Amino acid sequence: MNRKAEVGDVRIIRKCVADSDLAEFETGVVHPFYGTFALGRDVEWACRQFVLDCKEEDEEGIGTFLNIEHQSPAMLGQEVTIEATLHEWEGHRLVCTFEVKVGDRLVARGTQGQKILPKEKVQRLIDSIQNGQG
């Protein structure tokens, strides 16, 4: 593992809330707000930046948890800023904290965990599940 990040480092991504980010189910669009599932996907991407910076060619990241606390909505068309901070790094385990904002208004905050593992270990996990052993 290559340590190109340190605890306290920050990665920021910005995106505009699109139609595909709205809370929508089989019954249709629920409301014109950034859906929790889309927010989770984008938070995972922001936090993954640390994995991309630090993993070796023969390693891959795998998510271990995601906790989101919504504080206020982000509406269709608004730009959100996701600020991920590397909070903990022990061995192959990384924990990030994050805040999602529209301007100065807090939309969500939470934590996200990842492990950086050898690709062969990830493949063994995939194989064991596919073979009914996991």
CORTA-V846998 format. One record per run of one state. SS is the DSSP state (h for helix, s for strand, l for the rest). FROM is the first residue (numbers start at 0). LEN is the number of residues. Records with the same first field share a line. If there is no record, write none. Layout:
SS = FROM-LEN / FROM-LEN
This chain:
l = 0-9 / 16-2 / 25-2 / 34-1 / 54-4 / 70-4 / 75-3 / 90-2 / 102-2 / 130-4
s = 9-7 / 21-4 / 27-7 / 58-12 / 74-1 / 78-12 / 92-10 / 104-14
h = 18-3 / 35-19 / 118-12
